[in-house]
Amino acid sequence: MIPPPRTPIIQFLLLDNIKNTKIKKENGVFLGKNAYLINLLFTLILIVLIFYFVDIEGVIKELYKVNLVYIIGAIIAYLTLNILMSIRIQKLLEAMKQPVKLIDCVKANFGGMLLSDVTPVRSGYFFTAFSLSSERKIKLDRTMLSIFGPQIFEFMLKVLCSAVLVFIVINNLLPNQNQIITIAFLILLTFGFVFLLALLFSKKLLKKFEFAKKIPGVKKVYYLMELMQNNSKVILQEWKYVFGVLFGAWILKGIEWYLIAKSLNIEINTFNEVLFFLIFHSSITFLHFMPFPTIAGAGASEAVSAGILNLLGIPLQVGLAFAIITRGLMIFVDLIGLIAISRFIKKGNFFDLINEIDQKEKIAENN
């Protein structure tokens, strides 16, 4: 079982970052904001540093040049991606004898996406499970499985794409000296991928890494593995939806980023552009899930994104404009999630659900 969060509203999804923060009520206001404010502060510091080293006026000029036709196409791709994710949630819940309307899954999914945009390690996506459990009286462990069961495969895909991106950068920087590096890299990549597959299907091997439960950030991957192993029957039963959505969403996200790049006239001459952005988006969004003291990797992922594009010949101000648009477009579309979030809070049973989650977490940690 994934150890769920135990804090309120936006803070409740910060997982390890504020797990030990005390929550108390004073005059109707819940306190315990220190950890979140620290993450926010680091994010702002990173953003200030980025704009200190990169010409702000140049970035603004590039943003003014954006071709909105491509942006509309990118928005459509991102909307379609989220509908696909909602269909997967619906089908997995149906496989567990928990019928739910697609529109409910869509609203809950966007609610989780919106909160994940403003929480460290994108933990806000847990809201999707909370919302469905509250609205449809579905057990929390089942909504958790429908959302996070398939995500271990997404995690593996992101790891693979990140490794390939590192290879592309090395190949571009050392075109005449990379034969030994290439061979070593491919061996390391193969070993790492086989090891992840072994962890996914071997309970004995996974048990040897139980110490990972105590490591912030890493513990979430451990519990994803454990959840996947304990419920593999449901995942395999609906494998068409699991893998269909996995690759469909991957391609749509790549198309989204490709269209955003075209809106800024970005060209990647050293590699096939569409394939590059398929790999690139997985690598950069992977940083959103890293346990950095930032809000959903904000600042860190933009800096890395602009830096990698610069290594491939794209000016820093253009690369940063690209990174800003990719995040801004995501947040703009995710505002649909305000429907689910506002409804959930109005019901007034938020903390009852948090107490239930907290009890489940204690049971999981003691097992």
Residue, then its C-alpha position, 0 to 999 in steps of 0.5 A: m500500500i502506498p503511504p498516503p499523505r496526512t495534511p490539509i488542502i494543498q499541504f496534504l499532498l506533500l507526502d514526505n516533505i511535510k509528513n511530520t509537520k504538526i497540524k493544529k486549528e486556530n480560529g478556524v485556520f489550519l496551521g503547519k505551513n512551514a514545510y510548504l513555504i520552504n519549498l515555495l521559497f526554494t522555487l522562487i530562489l531558483i526562478v530568480l537565479i534563472f532570470y539573473f543568468v538569462d536575459i528576461e527581456g529576451v525571454i519575454k520577446e520570444l513569448y510574444k512571438v509565439n504562434l497561437v495556432y500551434i499552442i491550440g494544437a498543443i492544448i488539444a493534445y493535452l486535453t486528449l491525454n487526460i481523457l485517456m488517463s481518465i478512461r484507464i481509471q474507469k476501466l480499472l475500477e470496473a475491473m474491480k467491480q466498481p462502476v463509475k462514470l467517465i465524467d467523474c473520472v475526468k473531473a477527479n483526474f483534472g483535480g489531481m493534476l491541478l493540485s500536482d502542479v502546486t505540490p512537491v514531487r507532484s504528490g497532489y495527484f493523490f487527490t484523484a483517488f480521494s475525490l473518487s472515493s468520496e464521491r462514489k463511496i469506493k474504497l480508497d485502496r481501489t481508487m489508489l490502485s486504479i491511479f497508481g498501479p499502472q504508474i510504475f510502468e510510466f516511471m520505468l518509461k521515464v527512466l528509460c527516456s531519461a537515460v536515452l536523453v543523456f546518451i543523446v547529449i553525450n553523443n552531441l558533445l563528444p561525437n568523435q570520442n564516444q564509442i567507449i562511452t556508448i558501449a558502457f552506457l548501453i550496458l548500464l542501461t540494459f542492466g538498469f532496465v532488467f533490474l527494474l523489471a525484476l523488482l516489478f515481478s519478484k517479491k523476494l527481491l523487492k523485500k530486500f530493498e525494504f529499507a527504501k521505505k525510510i528514504p524520502g521520495v524513494k519510498k513512493v517508488y517502493y510502494l508503487m512496486e508493492l502495490m503493483q505486485n499485490n494487485s497484478k491480476v487486475i493490471l494484467q486483466e486490463w493490460k490493453y488499457v494500461f499499456g494503450v494509455l501509457f503509450g498513447a499518453w506518451i505520444l500525445k505529450g510528445i506531440e504537445w511539446y513538439l507543437i510548443a517547440k514549433s510555436l517558437n520556431i525551435e528546430i533540433n537538427t541533430f536528431n529526429e524532432v518528433l522522436f526527440f520531444l517524445i524522449f525529452h518530455s519524459s525526461i524533464t517531467f521525470l524531474h517533477f517527481m524528484p524530491f527536490p525542495t521545490i513546487a513540482g520541480a518548478g525552477a529546476s526542471e525549467a533550468v535543465s530543460a533550457g540547458i539541454l536545449n542550449l547544448l543542442g544549439i537553442p539559445l537560452q532565452v528561447g529554451l526558457a520560453f519553451a519551458i515556461i510555456t510547457r508548464g503554463l499550458m499544463i496549469f491553464v488546462d488543469l484549471i478544469g480541476l477546480i470543479a472537483i476540488s471546490r466540490f470536495i472541500k464543500k462536502g466538509n468531510f475532508f478530514d474524515l478522509i484524511n484520518e482514514i488515510d492516516q490509519k491505512e498508512k500506519i498499517a502499511e508501515n507496520n507490515 
